[in-house]
Amino acid sequence: MELKKSLLMGGALVAALAFANPSMAKTLVYCSEGSPEGFTPALYTSGTTFDASSRQVYDKLVQFKYGTTEVIPALAESWEVSEDGLEYTFKLREGVKFHTTREFTPSRDFNADDVIFSFMRQYDKDHPYHMVSGGTYEYFNSMSMKDLIKSIEKVDDYTVKFVLTRPEAPMIANLAMDFASIHSAEYAEKMMDNKDVFDQKPVGTGPFQMVGYQKDAVIRYKANADYWAGPAKIDNLVFAITPDASVRYQKVKAGECHVMAYPNPADLDAMKADENINLMQQEGLNVGYLGYNTQMAPFDNPKVRKALNMAINKEAIIDAVFQGAGKAAKNPLPPTMWGYNDEIVDDPYDPEAAKAILEAEGVTDLSMKIWAMPVQRPYNPNARRMAELIQEDFSKVGVKVEIVSFEWGEYLKRSTDIDRDGAILLGWTGDNGDPDNFLSVLLSCDGVGGSNRAQWCHEGFNELIMKAKAVSSAEERTKLYEEAQVVFKEQAPWATIAHSLVSEPISTRVVGYKIDPLGGHYFYPVDLK
């Protein structure tokens, strides 16, 4: 406890000294909401982990232009797509340097070998790193990448070709996602006798290099002076890990943090009135949901799932949990996403009808668990309170609920278990601005046992989303996704709860910060007055 306290105070002291003496190195302190699960983004799906790893330490072949969903070159200077849509050839950027750390001094620049390593680790079950740190590649698997990619070929040191088995409309946008971060093959080779170090002490080409990490306390980074796009405007970046949103707010008010994640909705009015805080807000590309385990009785019955959905008073949840910063969700896609089917009618709040359906299906004296997240997320600012409200709602239809939770990393890991008991509160913020990123990642058959926490595999739904991947016409893809949402609503693997307004309080000393529409926190373009 004392170590944690001193580390956090150390981060605050650095920030305070920087404020007092502008001639010192610029240090930006970000109050984050939790500890990362690790530092190899391909192994995880949590935005907490991506903020600490892929968004600071690594680069990808392509990336999203800051503050937008527009794809632009990154480690690949350019790319070409064959007429049949089956070959993607990337021309790689030359002269890109990997970080030098205590464990590793690179002997060469980034090249095609690093691209091959980063994807083949996920693709090839016989790869020496495939099973390191658990070998769970949720994005890669749930997006059917194994079936999609026929081969990844090194044309020369600075040219790589992806050969696909079928056309894939969102392919380029997918490669801008966090799981596609590029690692050093040379570093991996050096760590062959201690592979776990590779995943916990990251080496990338990104704008910041990690220099220290104390779990549940602090992560420290320094600017990469050799960054290919030019060094960051700040010299040091500190993640002050602060799970309590009220404490994060106090740190911002005290000048101990410049940016904080996920404020309490109840604090927003006070933040707006504070002349030292710039409260940035925009509609989020997200959805929060209650996912049933559809492989366990009685949740394997869509009528039972529908009945439970009808027992949930979503408007009461919006009022109590989101406090004006959210809207009720009827679809798994947010309404700001293209392909959203606004013709769908949401399940009514009707406890009496819900109770009657349960009785008709022979469900009596049902006891179940609801899992509640231990951290705030953009799609759910208070999962415990939400679970309590649903617990009360379910009690009115004769269903007894036990609320359970775990540490965030453990919560995410355990929730993938196909034998998980009950229903789980979770959600999603889009990764690439494509409906496939919600419907395929979260609800495809390939996602069962991974990112598909409902463990739901529906043949008709799966056929629709797979067909939508393979066509290039936006109009045709939209129709297919609209049909898929109809199937989703009929089958009800989730209770869709809410879409939230994203709010980010930042110090007025911060210059150039933008809310990421895809939910990330990026500090490379940011400066301090």
Buried (B, 14 or more C-beta within 10 A) or exposed (E): EEEBEBBBBBBBEBBBEBBEEEEEEBBBBBBBBBBBBBBBBBBBBBBBBBBBBBBBBBBBBBBBEBBEBEBEBBBBEEBEBEEEBBBBBBBBBEEBBBBEBEEBEBEEBBBBBBBBBBBBBBBEEEBEBBEBBEEBBBBBBBBBBBEBBEEBBBEEBBBBBBBBEBBBBBBBBBBBBBBBBBBBBBBBEBBEEEBEBBBEBBBBBBBBBBBEBBEEBBBBBBBBEBBBBEBBBBBBBBBBBBBEBEBBBBBBBEBBBBBBBBBBBBBBEBBEEBEEBBBBBBBBBBBBBBBBBBBBEBBBBBBBBBBBBBBBBBEBBBEBBBBEBBBBBBBBBBBBBEBBBEEBEEBEBBBEBBBBBBEEBEBEEBEBBBBBBBBBBBBBBBBBBBBBBBBEBBEEBBBEBEBBBBBBBEBBBEBBEEEBBBBBBBBBBBBBBBBBBBBBBBBBBBBBBBBBBBBBBBEEBBBBBBBBBBBEEEEEBBBBBBBBBBBBBEBBBBBBBBBBBBBBBBBEBBEEBBBBBBBBBBBBBBBBE
